């Protein structure tokens, strides 16, 4: 999702850690330099503010910018997801 919330698209999460991720994107999403990554397949959505680090075709590498918006550790997200199941 764009920083201003005016556009969002779908993608596929390839790999993620507490500091970075690799995602496969569609459309013009690879052109965005900063955006929010929304993880929505389980429980409440989790947001990460991202900065694009590299692009290889439709695959984008991002780093997470430190911000207090939606910053839960992956361990917290996993625990919450287990409670929902």
C-alpha positions in Angstrom: 0.0 0.0 0.0 1.3 3.5 -0.8 2.4 5.6 2.1 -0.6 7.9 1.5 -3.0 5.0 1.2 -4.2 5.9 -2.2 -3.2 2.6 -3.9 -2.7 -1.0 -2.9 -1.9 -4.1 -4.8 -1.3 -7.7 -4.1 1.9 -9.6 -3.9 3.4 -12.8 -2.7 5.7 -13.0 0.3 8.8 -15.0 -0.5 10.9 -14.5 2.6 10.7 -12.3 5.7 12.8 -11.5 8.8 12.5 -8.9 11.5 14.5 -6.4 9.4 13.8 -7.2 5.7 11.7 -9.2 3.2 11.5 -10.4 -0.4 8.2 -10.1 -2.2 6.9 -10.8 -5.7 4.8 -7.9 -6.8 2.5 -7.0 -9.7 1.9 -3.9 -11.7 3.9 -0.8 -10.9 4.5 -1.7 -7.3 8.2 -2.4 -8.0 8.6 1.3 -8.9 7.6 2.5 -5.4 10.6 3.5 -3.2 8.7 3.5 0.1 5.4 1.8 0.9 3.6 -0.2 3.6 3.7 -4.0 3.4 0.4 -5.4 4.8 0.4 -9.0 6.0 -3.2 -9.9 5.9 -3.5 -13.7 5.5 -3.9 -14.4 9.2 -5.5 -12.5 12.1 -5.4 -8.8 12.2 -3.3 -7.0 9.5 0.3 -6.3 10.3 2.0 -3.3 8.7 5.6 -2.7 8.0 6.9 0.5 6.5 9.3 -0.6 3.7 12.1 0.9 1.7 12.9 -0.7 -1.6 16.5 -2.0 -1.6 16.6 -3.8 -5.0 14.5 -5.0 -7.8 14.9 -8.1 -10.0 12.0 -8.4 -12.4 8.9 -8.8 -10.3 10.9 -9.6 -7.1 11.6 -6.8 -4.7 13.9 -6.7 -1.7 12.9 -4.3 1.0 14.2 -3.2 4.4 11.8 -2.2 7.2 12.0 1.3 8.4 11.9 1.7 12.2 8.6 3.2 13.2 6.1 2.6 15.9 3.2 2.1 13.4 2.3 -1.6 13.5 5.7 -2.8 14.7 5.1 -6.1 16.3 7.9 -8.7 16.3 7.4 -11.7 14.2 7.2 -13.8 17.4 4.2 -11.7 18.5 2.5 -12.1 15.2 3.0 -15.8 15.2 1.6 -16.1 18.7 -1.5 -14.1 17.8 -2.0 -16.2 14.7 -1.8 -19.4 16.8 -4.5 -18.0 19.1 -6.8 -17.4 16.1 -6.6 -21.0 14.9 
